[in-house]
Amino acid sequence: MQPWRKYGAVVTEAAHFLPERIVTNADVSQLVDTTDEWILERTGIKERRFLDEDKPTSYMAIHAARSLLDKSGIDPLTIDLVIVATVTPDMVFPATACIVQAAIGAENAWAFDLSAACSGFVYSLVTASQFIHSGAHRRVMVIGADKMSSILDMTDRNTCVLFGDGAGGVILDRCENSSIGLVDFLHRADGSDKSSLNVLGGGSLNPASHESVDQGLHFVRQDGRSVFKFAVSKMAEVSVELLDRNGLTGRDLKLFIPHQANLRIIDAAAERMKLPQEKVLVNIDRFANTTAATIPIALSQAFDEKRFQHEDLLLMTGVGAGLTWGSALFRWGENCG
Ligand SMILES: CC(C)(COP(=O)(O)OP(=O)(O)OC[C@H]1O[C@@H](n2cnc3c(N)ncnc32)[C@H](O)[C@@H]1OP(=O)(O)O)[C@@H](O)C(=O)NCCC(=O)NCCS
């Protein structure tokens, strides 16, 4: 037992929100030179959801947050902290987390955004857990939300076929039993590679200007091949290392909830852990890569389907821009909070 853990940090509710508008591979192939077969074979994606152009990321985050409150019946005044993981905040500031905090009436909570791209949710979940482990907080809301359609160049087939919009989140509660909830985590970053996946414009390096927009610097750009290689090796490596150091193997897991960037990346990680298909959550076919939202959406779906029970082990692993990657091992707990 790690000395930093006084209390257990337990997920007691999960919820998600997906926009209604379905954009199929056939729809995308009207815009760029691609085909349904190519996208499906190379990525596993069949369709994605796009939010209406006039609605921001907070629209989805607030829906997910309200759904968390409705499903759990908790009083928003009992929330101590709201964290929103996103790379598509409504604006540079204030933080999207503050917009969510106000919308749900979490008047006693402080709030901030966390930027770690596709690792944003696992980074946030582990950050939130520390406040609960230490006894500083009793209840934290963690949301992952991204409106990737707002930063996609719909003329760039290297990126526009891969992403979608969505939001998901959890309520993390204090549990007197410190062996339940977050068991261990392993997070990494390598800031030396800024070029393989980024949005270069709109920050202090390249403030928005006519030139920056003309050059398309406000769009996602990526070197798909190098990101793919990185993700294949890191998703498996960090997952196996975390299991190893806890004396576990894939056999001990009830579910593996990986970031949904490419089905081939997920399959490679599952193979390294010798996980059968039924232990691996995959929804990339319907929602594509929703960045910080992929893991909480998948977790919420599994939660609703009651796919795990008290004391089951879950592994969530994210990989993304930064470069960032990380894995969080949870022992599912009931009767806490
Ligand atoms: C983007 C990705 C799907 C491309 O798949 P790939 O098998 O690596 O394909 P390649 O990049 O080797 O490209 C193969 C060919 O397909 C072409 N191609 C790329 N995108 C295409 C598309 N949407 N439709 C059709 N052809 C496409 C390429 O131009 C290339 O053509 P060429 O051989 O004539 O040069 C894959 O690299 C990937 O998933 N990368 C990681 C992306 C990611 O996860 N990003 C977020 C990180 S969290």
PDBQT file of the ligand as one rigid body, heavy atoms in Angstrom, charges set to zero:
ROOT
HETATM    1  C1  LIG A 401      -3.406   7.998 -39.754  1.00  0.00    +0.000 C 
HETATM    2  C2  LIG A 401      -3.344   6.481 -39.924  1.00  0.00    +0.000 C 
HETATM    3  C3  LIG A 401      -4.727   5.890 -39.851  1.00  0.00    +0.000 C 
HETATM    4  C4  LIG A 401      -2.747   6.178 -41.286  1.00  0.00    +0.000 C 
HETATM    5  O1  LIG A 401      -2.679   4.764 -41.455  1.00  0.00    +0.000 OA
HETATM    6  P1  LIG A 401      -1.361   4.078 -42.018  1.00  0.00    +0.000 P 
HETATM    7  O2  LIG A 401      -1.652   2.660 -42.204  1.00  0.00    +0.000 OA
HETATM    8  O3  LIG A 401      -0.253   4.485 -41.078  1.00  0.00    +0.000 OA
HETATM    9  O4  LIG A 401      -1.234   4.765 -43.380  1.00  0.00    +0.000 OA
HETATM   10  P2  LIG A 401       0.012   5.603 -43.928  1.00  0.00    +0.000 P 
HETATM   11  O5  LIG A 401       0.171   6.875 -43.172  1.00  0.00    +0.000 OA
HETATM   12  O6  LIG A 401       1.176   4.672 -43.993  1.00  0.00    +0.000 OA
HETATM   13  O7  LIG A 401      -0.505   5.939 -45.363  1.00  0.00    +0.000 OA
HETATM   14  C5  LIG A 401      -0.738   4.926 -46.325  1.00  0.00    +0.000 C 
HETATM   15  C6  LIG A 401      -1.297   5.583 -47.577  1.00  0.00    +0.000 C 
HETATM   16  O8  LIG A 401      -2.651   5.973 -47.343  1.00  0.00    +0.000 OA
HETATM   17  C7  LIG A 401      -2.838   7.337 -47.689  1.00  0.00    +0.000 C 
HETATM   18  N1  LIG A 401      -3.845   7.917 -46.843  1.00  0.00    +0.000 N 
HETATM   19  C8  LIG A 401      -3.682   8.629 -45.688  1.00  0.00    +0.000 A 
HETATM   20  N2  LIG A 401      -4.887   8.982 -45.209  1.00  0.00    +0.000 NA
HETATM   21  C9  LIG A 401      -5.807   8.483 -46.057  1.00  0.00    +0.000 A 
HETATM   22  C10 LIG A 401      -7.201   8.497 -46.093  1.00  0.00    +0.000 A 
HETATM   23  N3  LIG A 401      -7.935   9.099 -45.148  1.00  0.00    +0.000 N 
HETATM   24  N4  LIG A 401      -7.811   7.854 -47.098  1.00  0.00    +0.000 NA
HETATM   25  C11 LIG A 401      -7.139   7.231 -48.049  1.00  0.00    +0.000 A 
HETATM   26  N5  LIG A 401      -5.794   7.175 -48.093  1.00  0.00    +0.000 NA
HETATM   27  C12 LIG A 401      -5.141   7.787 -47.097  1.00  0.00    +0.000 A 
HETATM   28  C13 LIG A 401      -1.481   7.956 -47.501  1.00  0.00    +0.000 C 
HETATM   29  O9  LIG A 401      -1.363   9.130 -48.280  1.00  0.00    +0.000 OA
HETATM   30  C14 LIG A 401      -0.558   6.846 -47.951  1.00  0.00    +0.000 C 
HETATM   31  O10 LIG A 401      -0.455   6.889 -49.343  1.00  0.00    +0.000 OA
HETATM   32  P3  LIG A 401       0.952   6.618 -50.058  1.00  0.00    +0.000 P 
HETATM   33  O11 LIG A 401       1.335   5.214 -49.667  1.00  0.00    +0.000 OA
HETATM   34  O12 LIG A 401       0.637   6.792 -51.501  1.00  0.00    +0.000 OA
HETATM   35  O13 LIG A 401       1.888   7.640 -49.504  1.00  0.00    +0.000 OA
HETATM   36  C15 LIG A 401      -2.452   5.827 -38.841  1.00  0.00    +0.000 C 
HETATM   37  O14 LIG A 401      -1.108   6.191 -39.057  1.00  0.00    +0.000 OA
HETATM   38  C16 LIG A 401      -2.832   6.244 -37.464  1.00  0.00    +0.000 C 
HETATM   39  O15 LIG A 401      -3.864   5.860 -36.964  1.00  0.00    +0.000 OA
HETATM   40  N6  LIG A 401      -1.950   6.997 -36.788  1.00  0.00    +0.000 N 
HETATM   41  C17 LIG A 401      -2.177   7.401 -35.451  1.00  0.00    +0.000 C 
HETATM   42  C18 LIG A 401      -3.189   8.488 -35.452  1.00  0.00    +0.000 C 
HETATM   43  C19 LIG A 401      -3.592   8.823 -34.078  1.00  0.00    +0.000 C 
HETATM   44  O16 LIG A 401      -3.837   7.937 -33.326  1.00  0.00    +0.000 OA
HETATM   45  N7  LIG A 401      -3.678  10.115 -33.756  1.00  0.00    +0.000 N 
HETATM   46  C20 LIG A 401      -4.112  10.557 -32.505  1.00  0.00    +0.000 C 
HETATM   47  C21 LIG A 401      -3.180  10.109 -31.459  1.00  0.00    +0.000 C 
HETATM   48  S1  LIG A 401      -3.939   9.971 -29.958  1.00  0.00    +0.000 SA
ENDROOT
TORSDOF 0
